[in-house]
Amino acid sequence: MRFNGRRALVTGAAGGIGAAIVRALRAEGAKVAVADRDVSGVEAEAHLPGDLLDPAYADALPEAARAALGGLDIVVNNAGVITRGRVTETTDADWTLSLGVNVEAPFRIARAAIPIMEEAGGGAIVNTASCWGLRPGPNHAVYCMTKAAIASLTQCMGMDHAHQGIRINAVCPNEVNTPMLRTGFAKRGFDPDTAVAELGKTVPLGRIAEPEDIADVVLFLASDAARYMCGALVEVNGGKAVA
């Protein structure tokens, strides 16, 4: 029960990785506020539905979580979208969505959460970046750019706010077996089960990640076991480089 008495906010809580994070936190004693466009199917202590593209909603989330849970010790900026294609294939709508969800929302949430955590004596923020933000791959120009941005922001915030007792780190997954990944395969005409299996053959460990593989690392970064980690970008990729 590493998180007994801790209060956490998790964005993207209805997705594959987000749901796994919420389950794991609650299983270890945390009270959790969940944020997503629809959180009706997520078991949690507080439900804070909304659109992260709305600046007012993102700005208000940490205080809403604090009010609902009686405090705020952990923030997991997990929500994300994947825009595929080269720059020349990217629409203005793709750009706005990707920047808004992957970069602006975590920025706004962290900016609002840091003073709350400082007043309480400290806390932990974990952002979801990507291996593709550290070493960009082909045909995902805007996605890679946004994940590079959140990785850099994590490093900067990790240095800037460590003295306040706030540890800010990021997990950097490669491919994960989530509904979002499977939907992407289906949209491109592939059978998701076959595609996931074939993709797993490219990973040295023999499979792509499951959401729980990422959630376990997020919980580590949020826990006291990672007490000396600030501004770290932790790759969770099964040994597979971006290609």
C-alpha positions as CSV (number, residue, x, y, z in Angstrom):
1,M,0.0,0.0,0.0
2,R,2.6,2.5,-1.1
3,F,0.0,5.2,-1.7
4,N,-2.2,4.9,1.4
5,G,-3.5,8.3,2.1
6,R,-2.2,9.9,-1.1
7,R,-4.5,11.8,-3.4
8,A,-3.9,11.6,-7.2
9,L,-5.2,13.2,-10.4
10,V,-5.0,11.1,-13.6
11,T,-5.8,12.5,-17.0
12,G,-6.7,10.3,-20.0
13,A,-8.2,8.0,-17.3
14,A,-10.6,6.2,-19.7
15,G,-7.9,5.1,-22.1
16,G,-5.8,1.9,-21.9
17,I,-2.8,3.2,-20.0
18,G,-4.8,5.7,-17.9
19,A,-7.3,3.1,-16.7
20,A,-4.4,0.8,-15.8
21,I,-2.8,3.7,-13.8
22,V,-6.0,4.4,-12.0
23,R,-6.5,0.7,-11.1
24,A,-3.0,0.4,-9.8
25,L,-3.1,3.5,-7.7
26,R,-6.3,2.6,-6.1
27,A,-5.1,-0.9,-5.5
28,E,-2.3,0.5,-3.5
29,G,-4.4,2.8,-1.3
30,A,-4.6,6.1,-3.3
31,K,-7.7,8.2,-3.7
32,V,-8.0,9.1,-7.3
33,A,-9.7,11.8,-9.3
34,V,-10.1,10.9,-13.0
35,A,-10.3,13.3,-15.9
36,D,-11.3,12.5,-19.5
37,R,-14.1,13.4,-21.9
38,D,-16.1,10.5,-20.5
39,V,-15.2,8.9,-17.2
40,S,-18.6,7.3,-16.4
41,G,-17.1,3.8,-16.8
42,V,-14.1,4.5,-14.5
43,E,-14.1,3.5,-10.9
44,A,-12.6,6.3,-8.8
45,E,-13.2,8.6,-5.8
46,A,-13.9,11.7,-8.0
47,H,-15.0,12.1,-11.6
48,L,-14.0,15.3,-13.4
49,P,-15.1,15.0,-17.0
50,G,-14.2,17.6,-19.6
51,D,-12.3,18.6,-22.7
52,L,-8.6,19.2,-22.2
53,L,-8.7,21.5,-25.2
54,D,-10.6,23.9,-23.0
55,P,-8.0,26.0,-21.2
56,A,-10.3,26.9,-18.4
57,Y,-11.0,23.2,-17.7
58,A,-7.3,22.3,-17.7
59,D,-6.4,25.2,-15.5
60,A,-9.0,24.3,-13.0
61,L,-8.4,20.5,-12.8
62,P,-5.8,20.4,-10.0
63,E,-7.9,22.6,-7.7
64,A,-11.0,20.6,-8.5
65,A,-9.1,17.4,-7.6
66,R,-7.8,18.9,-4.4
67,A,-11.3,20.0,-3.4
68,A,-12.8,16.6,-4.2
69,L,-10.1,14.5,-2.5
70,G,-9.1,16.8,0.3
71,G,-5.6,17.3,-1.1
72,L,-3.4,16.6,-4.1
73,D,-0.1,14.7,-3.8
74,I,0.2,13.2,-7.3
75,V,-0.6,14.3,-10.8
76,V,-0.3,12.0,-13.8
77,N,-0.5,13.9,-17.1
78,N,-1.3,10.8,-19.1
79,A,-3.8,12.0,-21.8
80,G,-2.5,12.0,-25.3
81,V,-3.4,11.7,-29.0
82,I,-1.4,10.3,-31.9
83,T,-1.5,12.2,-35.2
84,R,0.1,10.2,-38.0
85,G,1.6,11.5,-41.2
86,R,4.2,13.9,-42.5
87,V,3.9,17.7,-42.1
88,T,2.5,18.0,-45.6
89,E,-0.3,15.6,-44.6
90,T,-1.1,17.3,-41.3
91,T,-4.2,19.5,-41.1
92,D,-4.7,22.6,-38.9
93,A,-7.1,20.5,-36.9
94,D,-4.5,17.8,-36.4
95,W,-2.0,20.5,-35.2
96,T,-4.5,22.1,-32.8
97,L,-5.6,18.8,-31.3
98,S,-2.0,17.4,-30.9
99,L,-0.6,20.6,-29.4
100,G,-3.6,21.1,-27.2
101,V,-3.8,17.7,-25.6
102,N,-0.1,16.6,-25.7
103,V,1.6,19.9,-24.7
104,E,-0.7,22.7,-23.6
105,A,-2.9,20.7,-21.2
106,P,0.0,19.2,-19.3
107,F,1.6,22.6,-19.1
108,R,-1.6,24.2,-17.7
109,I,-2.2,21.3,-15.3
110,A,1.4,21.4,-14.0
111,R,1.3,25.1,-13.7
112,A,-1.8,25.0,-11.5
113,A,-0.7,21.9,-9.5
114,I,2.7,23.1,-8.5
115,P,1.5,25.9,-6.1
116,I,-1.0,23.5,-4.5
117,M,1.7,20.9,-4.0
118,E,4.2,23.4,-2.6
119,E,1.7,24.6,-0.1
120,A,1.2,21.0,1.1
121,G,4.9,20.4,1.4
122,G,5.6,18.6,-2.0
123,G,4.3,16.1,-4.4
124,A,5.0,14.2,-7.6
125,I,4.1,14.9,-11.2
126,V,4.5,12.2,-13.9
127,N,4.1,13.1,-17.5
128,T,3.6,10.6,-20.4
129,A,6.1,11.4,-23.1
130,S,7.3,8.8,-25.7
131,C,10.4,7.1,-27.1
132,W,9.3,8.8,-30.3
133,G,9.9,12.2,-28.7
134,L,13.4,11.3,-27.8
135,R,14.3,9.7,-31.2
136,P,11.7,10.7,-33.8
137,G,10.4,8.0,-36.1
138,P,9.0,8.3,-39.7
139,N,5.6,9.6,-40.6
140,H,4.6,11.0,-37.2
141,A,6.0,14.5,-37.4
142,V,3.6,16.4,-35.2
143,Y,3.3,13.5,-32.7
144,C,7.0,13.3,-32.3
145,M,7.3,17.0,-31.9
146,T,4.7,17.2,-29.2
147,K,6.3,14.4,-27.3
148,A,9.7,16.0,-27.6
149,A,8.2,19.1,-26.2
150,I,6.7,17.4,-23.1
151,A,10.0,15.6,-22.5
152,S,11.9,18.9,-22.5
153,L,9.2,20.6,-20.4
154,T,9.6,17.7,-17.9
155,Q,13.3,18.1,-17.7
156,C,13.0,21.9,-17.2
157,M,10.3,21.6,-14.5
158,G,12.2,18.9,-12.8
159,M,15.1,21.2,-12.2
160,D,13.0,24.3,-11.5
161,H,10.7,22.9,-8.9
162,A,12.8,20.2,-7.1
163,H,13.6,22.8,-4.3
164,Q,9.9,23.0,-3.6
165,G,9.7,19.3,-2.8
166,I,8.0,18.5,-6.1
167,R,9.5,15.7,-8.3
168,I,8.6,15.9,-12.0
169,N,9.5,13.0,-14.3
170,A,8.2,11.3,-17.4
171,V,7.6,7.8,-18.7
172,C,8.5,7.3,-22.3
173,P,6.8,4.2,-23.8
174,N,7.1,2.7,-27.3
175,E,4.2,0.8,-28.7
176,V,1.5,-0.2,-26.2
177,N,-1.4,-2.6,-26.7
178,T,-4.2,-0.1,-26.1
179,P,-7.6,0.6,-27.8
180,M,-6.0,3.6,-29.4
181,L,-3.3,1.5,-31.1
182,R,-5.8,-1.1,-32.2
183,T,-8.2,1.5,-33.6
184,G,-5.3,3.0,-35.6
185,F,-4.6,-0.4,-37.1
186,A,-8.2,-1.0,-37.9
187,K,-8.5,2.4,-39.6
188,R,-5.6,1.5,-41.8
189,G,-7.2,-1.8,-42.8
190,F,-5.2,-4.2,-40.6
191,D,-6.5,-6.8,-38.3
192,P,-5.6,-5.5,-34.8
193,D,-4.7,-8.9,-33.3
194,T,-2.5,-9.9,-36.2
195,A,-0.9,-6.4,-36.3
196,V,-0.1,-6.4,-32.6
197,A,1.4,-9.9,-32.9
198,E,3.6,-8.9,-35.8
199,L,4.6,-5.8,-34.1
200,G,5.6,-7.8,-31.1
201,K,8.1,-9.7,-33.2
202,T,10.1,-6.5,-33.6
203,V,10.6,-6.1,-29.9
204,P,13.6,-7.8,-28.2
205,L,11.4,-8.9,-25.3
206,G,9.1,-10.6,-27.8
207,R,5.9,-8.5,-27.3
208,I,4.8,-4.9,-27.3
209,A,3.9,-3.4,-23.9
210,E,0.7,-3.9,-22.1
211,P,-0.9,-0.9,-20.3
212,E,0.1,-2.4,-16.9
213,D,3.8,-2.4,-18.0
214,I,3.6,1.4,-18.3
215,A,1.4,1.9,-15.2
216,D,4.0,0.1,-13.0
217,V,6.7,2.5,-14.0
218,V,4.4,5.5,-13.5
219,L,3.6,4.3,-10.0
220,F,7.4,3.9,-9.3
221,L,8.0,7.5,-10.4
222,A,5.2,8.7,-8.2
223,S,6.4,6.7,-5.2
224,D,8.9,7.3,-2.5
225,A,11.1,4.7,-4.2
226,A,11.9,7.4,-6.8
227,R,12.6,10.0,-4.2
228,Y,15.9,11.1,-5.8
229,M,14.6,11.3,-9.4
230,C,13.8,14.7,-10.9
231,G,13.5,15.6,-14.5
232,A,14.1,11.9,-15.6
233,L,12.9,10.5,-18.9
234,V,12.4,6.8,-18.3
235,E,12.1,4.7,-21.5
236,V,9.9,1.6,-21.3
237,N,10.3,0.0,-24.7
238,G,11.2,-3.7,-24.2
239,G,14.6,-3.0,-25.8
240,K,13.1,-1.8,-29.1
241,A,14.6,1.4,-30.6
242,V,12.4,3.7,-32.6
243,A,12.4,2.7,-36.2
